[in-house]
């Protein structure tokens, strides 16, 4: 079952505007990752934030993490039409050291950036 | 460096048949994970292999199985296909053993069961 819920499910904005997506999760985590998916193709990793970090930047992306609220947000600044895609948060559960790679994905946000 | 390669890209099978999907990870990556993506259930973890050992398994029936070879290439097999197995199957590889780094995904295999 999915651990993460994302909000909103769909978002439509104009090029140049900022897009904010939120993710909530249920269990303690080791890290939280954001991925992008274009038209049902493979996932592309965007950014990883560890549980002891509160904010991280990468280019036009800004991710925040609030472990007390079990939530994260992804901000894309100055959106472009090429940012149109589905965005997923994924969590790596705490306590799986030596236990392998397993990501639990959220439900995703469909972002449409219009010209 | 070549990315994660999944073959075939598209597949159409009939109910009751079996299917084998292949995944070649990034060179040097020893962890390979498989995910199923459907419109109804979203992205769900199937299983993960590291150095030929299955370390994690998701909540899927025994019809779903996998293996990993000594060169880290992985295959997953679905037997007795059902219509509900129609999905995009994604493979991911990672250089780390414990979700400490990002996963690199292939383009997926789109399986249609008719």
Interface residues (C-beta under 8 A of the other chain):
Chain A: X1 X2 X30 X31 X33 X35 X40 X41 X42 X43 X44 X45 X48 X88 X90 X92 X93 X96 X97 X98 X99 X100 X101 X102 X103 X104 X105 X106 X107 X108
Chain B: X4 X31 X33 X35 X37 X41 X42 X43 X44 X45 X48 X50 X55 X56 X58 X59 X88 X90 X92 X94 X96 X97 X98 X99 X100 X101 X102 X103 X104 X105 X106 X107 X108 X110
